[in-house]
Amino acid sequence: MSPTGGVILAFAVMLAAAVGFLAMRHIRRPEKVTVKAGEGVISTRGGRRVQSAPRPDAPPRFEGQPEPPRREPRFKGRQEKAQPAPPAVADPQLTGPVVLEAAWSQSVFHGARDDGAGFKVAVRVATARGRSHAYNGEPGQDAAGVVWCEHRRSIFLVVADGLGSKPDSGLVAHGLVEEVIGRAAELQVSESPTGMLASVVTATEHWVRQKRLDGASTLAVAEVRLGRDGHEVLTWGIGDSEAWVLADGAWEPLHHERRADAENITRHLPGHHDMHRSRRQLRRNSVITVASDGFASALAKDSPLARELADQWRKPPAALDFLSRVNFEDPYFNDDRAAVAVWIR
C-alpha cells in the first residue's frame, strides 16, 4: 500500500470513530422536557416515555381558581382551648349497707338518701392503707361503713381501727363494722342502740376467742336522726377513733379519748366494754364525721386540716376529692385512714 493510501485509511478510521462516539452520546443522554407545575415530568429513558407522579405539594391550578383552605392541625397540645368541666355525677341512692376496708388499696363510696319528709343526707365513705403499712408490705387494718335504718328513719356511721401491734387486727376491725352495720339496719324504734352495741361487743369477744385471732380494734359509731322538730346525733366510742361535727364553719368534737401525754395508748375491744356516749342537737347543713385516728387526730378546732375542710366541705365534695382529703399527705400522719361523713341538706 502506498503512503497516500495509508493516510487515507487512517483518516477514515478516525472519522468512523468520531461518528460512533457522537451517536452513542446522543443515545445515552435523555431528553427531558419540563411541563407545567403539578403535571409531572416527561422524559425519554432508554427509548421509553416515562411520566412521573404529580408533586403533592403543587396541585394543578387554573386561572381564577381560589386558594384551597388551609388545613389546621388536628391536635394542638397545650394550645388547645380548655374544655368545660363535665357535669357533676349525681349521688346514687343509698339503699343497702356499705362496708369498706383498707387492706391493700384505697376505697371510696358516695351516695345520698331522702328520708321522705323533705330532708336529705349526702354520704361519703373512704378508706386508705397507711404509708407505714405500705412501706412494710403489710395490709391496712381500718374499716368503715354506713347504713340507712328504715325503721328509725336514721343513718348509722361506723369506723373501726385495728391495733397495729396485732397481726389479725384488720380482720377484727372489718368483722366489727360488718356486725354493727348488719344489726343497725334492722334496729327498731323501740330498741336501744346502746344495748345493740353492747351485744356486738360481747359477740366480737366470743368470735375472736373462737377463731383464736390475735387482734383488737377501736370502735366509733354515730346515729344521725332526722326530724321535723330538729335533728340530733348520738355517738358511742371505745378507743381513739373519733366523731366530729362541722357547724357554722367550725369543728367541734363529739367523741374522742385523746390523752394529755400524747401517748399512743388506746382502749380497744376485746378488753373494754364501757362505751363513752354523747348526744347533740344539729341544724341543717351540719356535717358529721366519724374517723379513725389516722385522719381524725389531724383535726382540732384551729388545725390546718380543720381550716381547710371547713371551707372545702361546706358542700359534699366529689367522691375522689373526698378520698384525696382523707388520704392527705403529711410526714407525721402515716397511719391507716378510715372516715365516714354525712351532710344534712
Secondary structure, DSSP 4 states (H G I P E B T S, - for coil): --HHHHHHHHHHHHHHHHHHHHHHHHHHS-EEEE-STTS-EEEEETTEEEEPPPPTTS----TTPPPPPPPPPS--GGGSPPPPPPPPPPPPB--S-EEEE-SSSEEEEEEEEE-SSS-EEEEEEEEE--HHHHHTT----EEEEEEEETTTTEEEEEEEEB-TTSTTHHHHHHHHHHHHHHHHHT--TTS-HHHHHHHHHHHHHHHHHHHT----B-EEEEEEE--TT-EEEEEEEESS-EEEEEETTEEEEEE----TT--S----BTT--PPEEEEEEE-TT-EEEEE-HHHHTT--TT-HHHHHHHHHTSSPPPHHHHHHHHT---SS--S-EEEEEEEE-
